[in-house]
Every structure is written in structure tokens, then in C-alpha cells.
Amino acid sequence: MANVPLQTITVEEPTAQGRQNYTPALLSLAVLYFMMGFITCLNDTLVPFFRKGFSLTYSQSSLVQFYFFLTYGIMSIPAGRIVEKVGYKAGMVMGFGIAGLGAVLFFPASALHLYSLFLAALFVIAIGIVLLQVAANPYITVLGPAKTASARLTLIQGVGSMGTTVAPLFGAYFILAPLAQSHASGDAVRYPYLGIAALLICIALVVWRLNLPVIKTTGSETSVTVAGKTVFSFRNLRFGIGGIFCYVGAEVSIGTFLTNYIADTLQISENEANSFVAFYWGSMLVGRFIGAGLLKSIRPSVILTICATVAMALVAISINSTGYVAVWTMIAVGLCNSIMFAIIFSLSVQGLGRFTTQASGLLSTAIAGGAVVSFCQGLLIDQFTWSVAFLLPIACYGYILFYGLNGYKAVISH
């Protein structure tokens, strides 16, 4: 799951208690990240669910991801401005509230059996998720010593990966299993999402009552140019925006259609196939911690190159194989995905100085690649075959391979 990058922040007002116990706040943020990962990856279950419940084509069912990730392209920068106005704590509460409202909209959508209303509900949920990420990330860096900020971020994001792993299992049992029964489509999503809405509202109330430090962003640019340069003068950023677009597009498109791909490959039900998707997202959790260790001794660009190459090879093997070989090689791509986003982002902002915050906003909008690539792959599946459709993620990883070999080099143009 892609995360909106951190902004540079400082503590504006220390708490009255001086040295504060941050454990409750960190636990709340861990729950926050778990829910963000859980809700985002539950979309992978909704795609096959809606496809069967509404008799949709693959491209039509992929609109679930299209509208969800399109929100990143639309809302990333405005969300940052909203949070700057209302504050980070209020921004988190607002994010939970909006996401909860979107989850509540699943009730009328299921009652009326309107796919368009489901998509609108997902769009609202996504707005809340973007606000949550923009508002919550900075707190991780200030809830404790600065020297351990990276460790806290890794730990909290690891909890988010746990949410992405649990979501397919939850979806398989509570959402896809009722597909075996006739006329079960509406009820299958109605009550799970009402439960999610109630949980989000409860978390919002808890966060509102927490005594969190007041923080502010620093180093943001109001001017687009400095000494004749613009943020787009940096070659590594220009190609990095494409890298984020392609990475998120490949990660999301594989996850989106993995349930149907496995079901067709193994000739099993969507319910059984969806359980395999947990391994795809779970491998990203494992890979994140492995990668953190490797990055201490190996250059990020080298690791990115290796990961992209292996990902291309695994997808190619999968589409040219059958049975469990095809399934597990596709699932193993998740291991390669695990640290790509972090590496591409860090290489993209390297050497940007005061342009870093502005670049972060641009890179965040590139997460919309999850919308575009997944929809395009859906069109390819409708018109051709799985083998042809998965050439699109291979092309995305090909671009990432280029970025790891050459695109990351920070040449400034005037």
C-alpha cells in the first residue's frame, strides 16, 4: 500500500506535562494505519464481488480502484492545505469522519443495488484516507526522540501492512463467501461496512480526546522558482513522478485482479482464490523488514534495479505457466514491491533541498497511477487474455528498472 510521504515538521507547542507518555498516541496511530491498510486492500475483494454481483466486465469492476486511487491525484495537495488550516489532530478526526461517512453510504447503495452509488461511497472513503495519511504521518516523527523516528515509522507502517494482509481474509469470509448464495450481494457488503463505519467513528472520538503535541510544517515553498530553477528542473524528480505512477499502478493492478486470475488459473471459487491474495500483501510486510536491513549496506538504486528485474521475471513466468506455479510466482511479486515506493520516493527528492515539500505533493498525486493502470488492465482483460493484460504491469516494472539504472540520477536542467 502506498503512503503519502512525510512532510518536514517541528513541535510548535510542548505539552504542559513536559516528558509525556506517548504510548497511547502511538497505539492509536497503529490502529489508524491498520485501518487505512485494511480499507484500501479490501477494495481487492470488492472488485470480484461487484463483477459477479452486477455482471460487470473487468474494466467496469476496476472502476472500484479507479475512483479510489484517482482521489490521490485530486486530493493530495488540497488535503495538505486543509490540514495546515485545521491542524493535524483535527485533520485526523476529519479523515476518520469522512471515511466513516463513505462506509455508511454502503447501506443505501446496497439497499438500492446501485453500482454508481457504491463508487461514490468509495470516493468519499478515499478522501478520508488521503486526509488521514497527510495528517497522521507527521505525528509519528514527533511522538518520541527524533533519532528513533525512522524506526517508529517502519513499525507503524508494518502495522498497516498487517491490515493489508488481514483484509483479503476478511473479505473472503464475510463478502465473497455469500456469493455462493443467490441474491446475497447487497447484504454481504452492507453490514461489514456498517461495522467499519462504527469502528472509524469510535477511533475518531478516541483521537479527538488524545492530548497530542501541536506541530507545524517547516520549509514549505511559496515560490515556485529559486535562482531560475523550478521543482521540475530536477531530472530525478521528473522521472521519479513516472516511477511512482508506474509502481502504484503495477502494485494495485496485480492486487485488483489477482483473485479472478487465481480463480481462473486453479479453477476454484472467488472465495477460495481471495484467501491467496493475503499472501501477496503479506509478502510486502516481510519484504519491508528484509529491505530495511539490506538498505544499510546496498545502494537503494541497486536494490530497486534488482526488485524491478525480478518482478518482471516473476510476472513473465506466471503468465507462461499453469497451476500453482503461475499462482505463487504472481504472489511473489509482492515481495519485490515491498520497498519500491520508499526507494523511488527517496531517490526522487534527493538533493531537492527547499523543493522537497513541493515535490512530495507532486509524488503523492502520482499515486493516481493505481487508478489509470488498473482500469487499462481491465480493458486488456476484456479484449484479450490474462497473458496480454499482465504485459502492462511488466511494462510498468520496465520503467522502474530504467529509473533504478539511470532515471534516478540527479541532473539539474535550467
NURODO-18856 format. One record per residue (C-alpha): residue in one letter; x, y, z. Coordinates in steps of 0.05 Angstrom, whole numbers, padded with zeros to 5 digits, always signed. Layout:
<sites>
AXYZ ...
</sites>
This chain:
<sites>
M+00000+00000+00000 A+00027+00068-00019 N+00034+00120+00034 V+00032+00195+00025 P+00102+00220+00042 L+00121+00255+00106 Q+00127+00330+00110 T+00182+00366+00147 I+00153+00385+00215 T+00172+00413+00283 V+00138+00414+00350 E+00104+00482+00358 E+00079+00476+00429 P+00106+00426+00480 T+00056+00393+00525 A+00046+00420+00594 Q+00068+00355+00626 G+00138+00361+00596 R+00160+00290+00583 Q+00096+00256+00561 N+00078+00183+00555 Y+00067+00175+00480 T+00046+00102+00483 P-00030+00115+00478 A-00020+00161+00419 L+00026+00112+00383 L-00023+00055+00395 S-00078+00098+00366 L-00035+00114+00305 A-00021+00039+00297 V-00096+00026+00296 L-00103+00083+00246 Y-00051+00053+00199 F-00082-00016+00206 M-00150+00011+00186 M-00121+00050+00127 G-00086-00012+00101 F-00147-00055+00115 I-00197-00009+00079 T-00151+00003+00019 C-00138-00071+00007 L-00210-00091+00019 N-00221-00060-00050 D-00187-00121-00079 T-00245-00162-00052 L-00297-00113-00078 V-00273-00118-00150 P-00292-00192-00159 F-00352-00182-00114 F-00382-00126-00157 R-00362-00161-00221 K-00405-00221-00203 G-00460-00184-00165 F-00472-00133-00221 S-00450-00177-00280 L-00395-00127-00298 T-00336-00131-00346 Y-00266-00129-00316 S-00257-00057-00336 Q-00324-00038-00305 S-00307-00073-00240 S-00238-00040-00239 L-00274+00027-00230 V-00272+00009-00156 Q-00197+00023-00157 F-00203+00078-00209 Y-00245+00123-00166 F-00209+00105-00102 F-00138+00120-00127 L-00160+00178-00170 T-00174+00212-00104 Y-00099+00214-00090 G-00088+00253-00154 I-00144+00302-00138 M-00138+00309-00062 S-00065+00300-00041 I-00045+00373-00048 P-00113+00402-00025 A-00112+00355+00035 G-00045+00384+00056 R-00074+00454+00054 I-00135+00432+00093 V-00092+00401+00147 E-00049+00464+00151 K-00113+00504+00165 V-00148+00459+00215 G-00087+00426+00247 Y-00062+00355+00245 K-00104+00328+00301 A-00169+00357+00272 G-00146+00332+00204 M-00142+00261+00230 V-00210+00266+00263 M-00239+00296+00199 G-00207+00240+00158 F-00238+00186+00202 G-00305+00221+00199 I-00305+00227+00123 A-00283+00155+00114 G-00337+00133+00163 L-00389+00172+00123 G-00367+00136+00060 A-00373+00069+00094 V-00444+00087+00117 L-00462+00102+00044 F-00453+00028+00030 F-00520+00017+00065 P-00564+00057+00016 A-00520+00033-00042 S-00533-00040-00024 A-00607-00027-00010 L-00617+00006-00078 H-00567-00041-00111 L-00534+00016-00149 Y-00462+00007-00171 S-00454+00081-00183 L-00472+00096-00110 F-00421+00044-00087 L-00368+00080-00129 A-00389+00147-00098 A-00383+00116-00029 L-00312+00091-00044 F-00293+00160-00070 V-00315+00191-00004 I-00277+00137+00036 A-00215+00152-00005 I-00219+00227+00011 G-00219+00208+00084 I-00159+00161+00075 V-00118+00215+00040 L-00133+00264+00096 L-00114+00212+00147 Q-00047+00199+00115 V-00030+00272+00106 A-00050+00288+00178 A-00024+00226+00214 N+00045+00216+00184 P+00078+00276+00218 Y+00056+00254+00288 I+00099+00192+00282 T+00162+00234+00278 V+00146+00277+00340 L+00118+00223+00386 G+00186+00207+00415 P+00260+00221+00404 A+00280+00245+00335 K+00335+00193+00328 T+00283+00136+00331 A+00233+00169+00284 S+00250+00123+00226 A+00243+00062+00269 R+00174+00085+00292 L+00153+00099+00221 T+00175+00030+00198 L+00139-00003+00257 I+00074+00036+00246 Q+00075+00023+00170 G+00087-00050+00187 V+00022-00050+00226 G-00010-00020+00163 S+00017-00079+00124 M-00017-00125+00174 G-00082-00091+00156 T-00070-00105+00082 T-00057-00178+00098 V-00119-00187+00140 A-00166-00152+00091 P-00168-00207+00038 L-00182-00260+00091 F-00238-00217+00120 G-00266-00204+00050 A-00263-00278+00031 Y-00304-00298+00092 F-00353-00241+00100 I-00362-00215+00029 L-00343-00266-00023 A-00369-00328+00013 P-00442-00305+00007 L-00434-00301-00068 A-00447-00375-00069 Q-00518-00358-00046 S-00567-00326-00093 H-00587-00253-00083 A-00535-00243-00028 S-00496-00187-00060 G-00527-00128-00022 D-00526-00156+00048 A-00455-00183+00040 V-00425-00113+00039 R-00478-00075+00077 Y-00463-00100+00147 P-00387-00107+00143 Y-00382-00034+00121 L-00431-00010+00173 G-00385-00044+00224 I-00325-00009+00193 A-00362+00058+00197 A-00377+00047+00271 L-00304+00030+00285 L-00279+00091+00247 I-00324+00137+00287 C-00302+00106+00352 I-00228+00115+00333 A-00243+00188+00314 L-00272+00201+00383 V-00211+00169+00416 V-00162+00210+00374 W-00202+00274+00390 R-00193+00262+00464 L-00118+00248+00459 N-00070+00301+00484 L-00025+00307+00423 P+00031+00358+00412 V+00015+00416+00366 I+00061+00413+00306 K+00073+00455+00244 T+00106+00444+00177 T+00172+00477+00160 G+00209+00490+00097 S+00148+00493+00051 E+00156+00536-00011 T+00110+00591-00031 S+00154+00608-00090 V+00158+00561-00149 T+00226+00586-00173 V+00293+00597-00140 A+00351+00626-00179 G+00318+00609-00244 K+00303+00537-00224 T+00236+00504-00214 V+00218+00439-00180 F+00215+00407-00249 S+00288+00425-00262 F+00309+00363-00224 R+00315+00303-00270 N+00309+00252-00214 L+00242+00282-00194 R+00214+00285-00264 F+00228+00212-00277 G+00210+00196-00204 I+00139+00220-00214 G+00133+00170-00270 G+00165+00118-00225 I+00113+00127-00170 F+00057+00127-00222 C+00082+00061-00252 Y+00097+00028-00185 V+00029+00042-00154 G-00004+00024-00219 A+00031-00044-00222 E+00021-00059-00148 V-00053-00042-00149 S-00070-00074-00216 I-00039-00141-00195 G-00076-00139-00129 T-00141-00118-00162 F-00145-00176-00210 L-00107-00228-00170 T-00170-00261-00142 N-00200-00272-00211 Y-00133-00292-00241 I-00123-00345-00187 A-00195-00369-00193 D-00188-00378-00269 T-00119-00409-00263 L-00136-00460-00210 Q-00209-00467-00229 I-00233-00451-00158 S-00285-00403-00130 E-00271-00329-00118 N-00279-00341-00044 E-00222-00393-00043 A-00179-00352-00090 N-00185-00288-00048 S-00150-00323+00010 F-00087-00327-00033 V-00087-00252-00040 A-00068-00246+00034 F-00001-00277+00016 Y+00011-00223-00037 W+00002-00167+00013 G+00034-00206+00069 S+00097-00215+00029 M+00102-00140+00025 L+00104-00138+00101 V+00161-00189+00102 G+00198-00154+00046 R+00194-00087+00081 F+00234-00112+00140 I+00283-00150+00097 G+00293-00089+00053 A+00305-00045+00114 G+00364-00089+00132 L+00392-00093+00060 L+00388-00017+00051 K+00440-00009+00106 S+00494-00039+00061 I+00469-00037-00010 R+00454+00026-00051 P+00379+00039-00060 S+00385+00045-00135 V+00416-00025-00139 I+00361-00056-00096 L+00308-00021-00138 T+00340-00048-00202 I+00342-00119-00174 C+00270-00115-00149 A+00244-00089-00215 T+00281-00142-00254 V+00257-00199-00210 A+00185-00172-00212 M+00186-00172-00288 A+00213-00242-00289 L+00161-00268-00239 V+00102-00239-00277 A+00130-00267-00343 I+00138-00336-00312 S+00068-00333-00283 I+00033-00316-00348 N+00072-00371-00385 S+00058-00424-00332 T-00002-00461-00305 G-00029-00484-00238 Y+00005-00467-00173 V+00070-00445-00207 A+00031-00389-00242 V-00004-00370-00177 W+00055-00368-00130 T+00102-00332-00178 M+00049-00277-00185 I+00040-00274-00109 A+00116-00269-00100 V+00115-00203-00138 G+00090-00173-00072 L+00159-00187-00042 C+00191-00145-00096 N+00140-00089-00088 S+00152-00081-00013 I+00205-00026-00014 M+00198+00002-00084 F+00155+00061-00064 A+00202+00083-00008 I+00264+00078-00053 I+00233+00114-00112 F+00208+00169-00067 S+00275+00179-00031 L+00313+00180-00097 S+00263+00228-00127 V+00272+00281-00072 Q+00347+00272-00064 G+00383+00338-00070 L+00319+00380-00077 G+00330+00420-00014 R+00275+00471-00004 F+00235+00440-00061 T+00225+00375-00022 T+00156+00390+00006 Q+00131+00414-00062 A+00160+00351-00094 S+00125+00308-00041 G+00058+00336-00063 L+00073+00321-00136 L+00096+00250-00119 S+00032+00240-00079 T-00011+00258-00138 A+00025+00205-00179 I-00007+00152-00135 A-00065+00161-00183 G-00027+00110-00226 G-00066+00059-00186 A-00129+00085-00219 V-00104+00090-00290 V-00063+00026-00296 S-00115-00019-00263 F-00170+00008-00309 C-00127-00001-00371 Q-00110-00072-00350 G-00184-00086-00341 L-00195-00064-00413 L-00140-00110-00436 I-00170-00169-00399 D-00238-00155-00431 Q-00209-00152-00501 F-00153-00203-00498 T-00126-00253-00447 W-00094-00254-00378 S-00026-00262-00411 V-00035-00200-00453 A-00064-00159-00396 F-00006-00174-00350 L+00043-00145-00401 L+00021-00077-00374 P+00049-00088-00304 I+00112-00116-00337 A+00118-00050-00376 C+00110-00012-00311 Y+00165-00051-00278 G+00207-00039-00340 Y+00202+00036-00328 I+00221+00026-00255 L+00281-00015-00279 F+00302+00045-00322 Y+00294+00091-00262 G+00339+00046-00220 L+00392+00043-00273 N+00392+00115-00298 G+00330+00156-00285 Y+00347+00170-00211 K+00410+00208-00229 A+00402+00279-00204 V+00419+00323-00263 I+00392+00393-00257 S+00367+00428-00320 H+00359+00503-00327 
</sites>
